[in-house]
Amino acid sequence: MTTQAPAGGKTTSAQSPATSTVFVSQRSFGDFFRRPETGALVGTLLVFVFFAVFGGQQFLSSGGVASWLNIAAELAIIALPVALLMIAGEFDLSVGSVVASSSVTLAVVSGTWGMPMIVGIFAALLLGVLTGLVNGIMVARTNVPSFIVTLAMQFALAGLTLGLARVLTGSTSIPIPNDPALKAIFGTLINGQFEVAIFWAIGIAIVVAWILQMTKYGNWIFAIGGDAVSARASGIPVVGTKVALFVASSVGAALVGIIQTLLYNGAQTGTGQSFVFNSIIAVVVGGVLLTGGYGSVVGVMLGCLTFAIVNQGIYYTGWNSDWASLILGILLLAAVLMNNTFRRLALSGGKAKAKN
Amino acid sequence: MTTPLLTLKNVSKSFAGNHALSDISLEVNAGEVLCLLGDNGAGKSTLIKVLSGVHKPSAGTLTVNGEPVVFDSPKDAGDVGIATVHQYGGTFPLMSVARNFFVGKEPTKGVWPFRYFDQKKAGEITVREMQKLGITRVTDGNRLAGALSGGERQSLAIARAVYFGAKVLILDEPTSALGVKQATHVLRLIMQARAQGIAVIFVTHNVTHAMAVGDQFAVLIHGRKADGFRKGERTREQITDLMAGGEAMAELEADLATLTGTVKIP
């Protein structure tokens, strides 16, 4: 269909408005299947319907909805910047330890040492910034793949957190005093069910979507992930952009560390490790290309929802929760295969239809 | 025509004692096509990298409009109007045509922190510039560049370079990965750029393509300029012979003759 339209336009140089509107509407329908988030949307709808059927009323009750929205929100705060990094062609496997270490930092500074809560929060964010800087500069300067650099950081930081927590507090579980104002901002439950993290996630999604789709920095991120050599030749500051993205993903993880600490009134040294793989699952299910250069914020948000629905939905079915990981594994593979298909369709630019 | 746009004088480049380029002198004038011919490993890529600011020459000078220049980065070369388009055009297949066109030079609108990439303007300019180069199939800047053919992607890269004010356009093997029809289109683009007063350096090992558009020619062999001539001064056979390393071929023929009796390689 779409291939015929330009040919028609050539024969009649003055195209009538009527034909061009038809042309546009046909195009946008076809475009739907060529968007990076189409596969993710199908996945989300599928698991939602599946658990709505088998989980019943409980899954759809406000308590049920809150249980998966909360998981999705915390995951999204980390997955969104991780997605930007992956679109730029890099991994961050250190987010798990950043959650734990920032949480412990906040608890030590404001709990053990008794400083104001806001100081602890800034210390935790600073830790995120520093980790991101080290990750980014190491990747840029040494040319060691980010997979290795951040994996090393993940282990090193986990050890450092555990070791220092024991030295400084003699415990792996550190309580914090109550601070109602800051708890309201970071770690309260609205209506006793919904975490404020949901609003943080929505806010961050809007900012990240703006950066990726609307600003020149988004164009740089896509270009760096598409082909770093050509991007550098086009005058894009590749190193600076990548370092900024590593900092963003560590700060996202630190924010989740702060949220969890205020929510649970204390820090655990072992917290947050599951975010490493969960963020990658959410991002890839959301249609981001693992090798970079392609992806969207809407897709990542849907990926987070899909993950959270499967993760929590299983409890409402009455089945053994052991099956959740099996579903996630199958879902991940299915999502990637589906995303590949949709991406091929996008690259064919309408030619696939003509062939069939 | 009095001062050449770009001049290389006795340029050499060596890597750890290996001479990749020795004593190359070239002149490129505005509105002329210089064809750089040579076999694989003749030093064409090194010469391109010297011209586009990737490598600094070990010896010799570059002058632009009569003034000596030293490039510390590809950006410096770009600033004086030297643009390089590589074999696959340096395009990003998973980005839209408009995003490709303006990569690194995005037009923005609004005030910080709400300054945004003006994609409407980018799309309009991209489609207009592509149409100028005869790519009428592109009517929407939002199409992915990966959906374009190889020749169209070359056109996109050339259109981008010309739009951003390239005075010297270096095309690195633009036709070698293309079919006959698309290669013809790229050759036509070279003539269009030439007509606009751009100096084109066309790097190729295809003698037919070179002879179709070239005003002057330089043949590189083992990092040296083996021959330099203007249009019409050599026949196709002479050029092909030279590129194939004439003497080396004669030697091979002689060797084969002693081994198997008289053999004439056509």
Contacts between the chains, C-beta under 8 A, distances in Angstrom:
chain1	res1	chain2	res2	distance
A	6	B	136	6.9
A	6	B	137	5.8
A	6	B	139	5.5
A	9	B	139	7.1
A	10	B	136	6.5
A	27	B	140	7.5
A	34	B	144	8.0
A	210	B	116	7.8
A	214	B	116	4.4
A	214	B	117	6.1
A	214	B	119	7.9
A	215	B	108	7.9
A	215	B	115	7.1
A	215	B	116	5.7
A	215	B	117	5.5
A	216	B	106	3.7
A	216	B	108	6.1
A	216	B	117	4.7
A	218	B	117	7.0
A	219	B	95	7.6
A	219	B	99	5.4
A	219	B	102	7.2
A	219	B	103	6.0
A	219	B	106	5.4
A	219	B	117	6.0
A	220	B	103	7.9
A	220	B	104	7.4
A	222	B	92	6.9
A	222	B	94	7.3
A	222	B	95	5.2
A	222	B	99	6.7
A	223	B	92	5.7
A	223	B	95	6.7
A	223	B	99	7.8
A	223	B	103	4.9
A	223	B	104	7.3
A	226	B	92	3.7
A	226	B	93	7.2
A	226	B	94	5.8
A	226	B	95	6.0
A	227	B	90	7.3
A	227	B	92	5.9
A	230	B	86	7.8
A	230	B	90	4.1
A	230	B	91	7.6
A	230	B	92	7.0
A	231	B	103	7.2
A	231	B	104	7.3
A	232	B	74	7.7
A	233	B	74	5.4
A	233	B	84	7.5
A	233	B	90	6.2
A	234	B	90	7.2
A	234	B	103	4.9
A	234	B	104	3.5
A	234	B	105	7.6
A	235	B	74	7.9
A	235	B	75	5.5
A	235	B	78	6.8
A	235	B	104	4.2
A	235	B	105	7.2
A	236	B	103	7.2
A	236	B	104	4.8
A	289	B	94	7.2
A	293	B	92	6.7
A	293	B	94	4.6
A	293	B	95	7.4
A	294	B	94	4.4
A	343	B	94	7.5
A	346	B	94	8.0
A	346	B	144	5.7
A	346	B	146	8.0
A	346	B	147	7.7
A	347	B	93	6.7
A	347	B	94	7.6
A	347	B	144	5.8
A	347	B	146	4.3
A	347	B	147	5.6
A	348	B	147	6.4
A	349	B	143	5.5
A	349	B	144	6.3
A	349	B	146	8.0
A	349	B	147	2.8
A	349	B	148	7.9
A	350	B	147	7.7
A	351	B	147	7.2
